[in-house]
Amino acid sequence: MVTVRLIVNKRRYVDVTLVEDLSTGKRKQSCYYIVDDKDVWGFNDVPHHKELSSFPYHEHVRGKPKETEVRTIDEALTFIEEKANTLEK
């Protein structure tokens, strides 16, 4: 498992966590979050919200899971960048 935290400023940071299957060397799970003060937005593919049609992929918006179309790290980074730009305004 690798976790990277990018500190944007005193109020905001981005966390990226990648979990690899050691037997195959392939990515097993991913988590991407932007945290701004007490609000959290992000998505992951950890298989714990089976009730969502996009399972295992889902977003977390202010702590609540919802369906997502985000599947790749590029899509996740775009999501995070767009959210950061929204927070700047």
Secondary structure in CASP SS format (residue, H / E / C, confidence):
PFRMAT SS
TARGET T0000
AUTHOR 0000-0000-0000
METHOD secondary structure of the structure
MODEL  1
M C 1.00
V E 1.00
T E 1.00
V E 1.00
R E 1.00
L E 1.00
I E 1.00
V C 1.00
N C 1.00
K C 1.00
R C 1.00
R E 1.00
Y E 1.00
V E 1.00
D E 1.00
V E 1.00
T E 1.00
L E 1.00
V E 1.00
E E 1.00
D E 1.00
L C 1.00
S C 1.00
T C 1.00
G C 1.00
K E 1.00
R E 1.00
K E 1.00
Q E 1.00
S E 1.00
C E 1.00
Y E 1.00
Y E 1.00
I E 1.00
V E 1.00
D E 1.00
D C 1.00
K C 1.00
D E 1.00
V E 1.00
W E 1.00
G E 1.00
F E 1.00
N E 1.00
D C 1.00
V C 1.00
P C 1.00
H C 1.00
H C 1.00
K C 1.00
E C 1.00
L C 1.00
S C 1.00
S C 1.00
F C 1.00
P C 1.00
Y C 1.00
H E 1.00
E E 1.00
H E 1.00
V E 1.00
R C 1.00
G C 1.00
K E 1.00
P E 1.00
K E 1.00
E C 1.00
T C 1.00
E C 1.00
V C 1.00
R C 1.00
T C 1.00
I H 1.00
D H 1.00
E H 1.00
A H 1.00
L H 1.00
T H 1.00
F H 1.00
I H 1.00
E H 1.00
E H 1.00
K H 1.00
A H 1.00
N H 1.00
T H 1.00
L H 1.00
E H 1.00
K C 1.00
END
